[in-house]
C-alpha cells in the first residue's frame, strides 16, 4: 500500500508540476500576496478575486518553484475556488496540520471540505521530509496572507 501511495504522490506532483492549473494573473483579482521560501528560492504570487459575500470566485498564481511547491500551488487553486474566506483558511490550517503533524495531533479548524482534503492527501508525504514542508505550504501561506489583506508571506 505504501508503494502505491508513493507512486500516486509522484504522479500527482509530476502532473501538477509540469502542467500547473491556474498559472496566470487574473486581471480582476482584488487581493494578492507574494510568498517566498528563502531556503530554496521558491517565489509565488497568489491572486484572489473575492466577492462581497467573501467567496473566492477566482484564484491563480504566478512564479517559480520546485515541483512540490508548484504542484501544491496548482492543487490549492483547484480546491479553494468557490470557498468562503473562512472555508479557505480552515482548509489551509487543516492542510498544514496534514503536512506537519501526526494524525492524532491535528487541530479542529472548523468544517472542511472532505473531498478537497482527500485530493490534498497525496501531499501529506512531505511530512517525512521536513525541509519539503515549506515547499508544499508556501502558496498556501500566500493565499492566507492575501485573505488577511497582507501582501507578503513566508514559509519560515
Secondary structure, 3 states (H helix, E strand, C coil): CHHHHHHHHHHHHHHHHHCCCCECCCCCCCEEEEEEECCCCEEEEEEEEECCCCEEEEEEEEEECCHHHHHHHHHHHHHHCCCEHHHHHHHHHHHHHHHHCCHHHCCCCCCCCHHHHHHHHHHHHHHHCHHHHHHHHHHHHHHHHHHHCCCEEECC
